[in-house]
Amino acid sequence: MVVERYHQMGVAKSRIRVLFEYGMAQAAKVGKENVFDFSIGNPSVPAPAAVADTVRELLEMDPIALHGYTPAGGCAEARESIAADLTKRTGTKIRPENIFFTCGAAPAMTSCMQALAVENAEFLLLAPYFSEYPAYAASTGAKCVVVPPDTEHFQVHVDEVEKRITKNTQAIIVNSPNNPSGVIYSVETLKALAEVLTRKSEEIGHPIYIFSDEPYRELTYDGLDAPYIPSIYPNTIICYSYSKILSMPGERIGYVCVPDCCADSEAVYAAIAGAARALGHVCAPSLWQRVVARNTALRPDLKTYDQNRITLYTELTKMGFRCVKPQGAFYMMVAAPDGDSEGFSDRAKELNILAVPCDGFGCPGFVRFSTCVSPEMIQRSLPSFRKLAASYGLNG
Ligand code: PLP
């Protein structure tokens, strides 16, 4: 006998995976150059050369120390380095004891959810939200409550958040820059959200935490920065990842930061460590802890992503599509001209353009295009996009 809930999750393929696999099969049939796969968020820019240089340097280290277990939260070198860097960047004191290394953002978020999932716990998801959040919450027993999207500006409907807060609300997930919208929540949005969360926390008699999921933190354009949320709302727990920032999603490295300003920070940190342990975490990969510790000044190479973002946004808008202008990350949402996102994705697929309907992101009516692709593929795809536009009678 198996647990049916997990069995279902194991056999149900994500929409993204299905399209990605279809793209590979289709490429074998019609040629790779004739398939325009915008389905998956796998970084298309290589990891900076400093990453490989550091790996080579580290391989000269004592192998017993390099490949051995580290403390569960990470080795001293790594926690000290990240804490010092965050202190410098945020202007607030972060201590090594605030940092807990994880195998990326996914286990960071899962451990946070598990740690706060008291009886009848509820987590608020701001649509559009990353489609894996309900899966992260699945083992916690907590209920995910969706806050409908602001389909005009893709900021946050703060009134809608307020309406959904109950005495059981434990946390709200904030992901900015956002997957799938590419939008950065403004300081005004975050202040308005903070005001509601502060007031409602007092009313219900316990803190409502923000889980700030930040795998795209430094992937920002037009000179914009993603605001540092704990400075706006102290009860914020940060989940960070190097998967996208340093183009190494397969290496599995990231961390949780529970700043001292967070209510009950020591207890929260300990519960996250305990939850990680219960989920089978021993330590994050020792080699990669040290790689990121020695490269805190590295930033992603934004050139290609920025160029792709501008090309796709400009060209599709010219054709008459309504696009959400991305400010960060590497995704762009496009409205289905007739409101039917599944139909839009299917019609695009017939032209070998692969993009994911946003229904699974809590935002029906839109389709997500990943812009972490090659600029040449975008150029090659434009005639097919024109056909797609024409099929909807758009005038470009
Ligand atoms: N959160 C968001 C918003 C993501 O887009 C992703 C990956 O695409 C993750 C979390 C998981 O990232 P990681 O590879 O660090 O586990």
Boltz pocket constraint, residues with backbone or C-beta under 6 A from the ligand:
constraints:
  - pocket:
      binder: B
      contacts: [[A, 41], [A, 103], [A, 104], [A, 105], [A, 106], [A, 107], [A, 130], [A, 175], [A, 177], [A, 179], [A, 213], [A, 215], [A, 240], [A, 241], [A, 242], [A, 243], [A, 249], [A, 253], [A, 254]]
      max_distance: 6.0
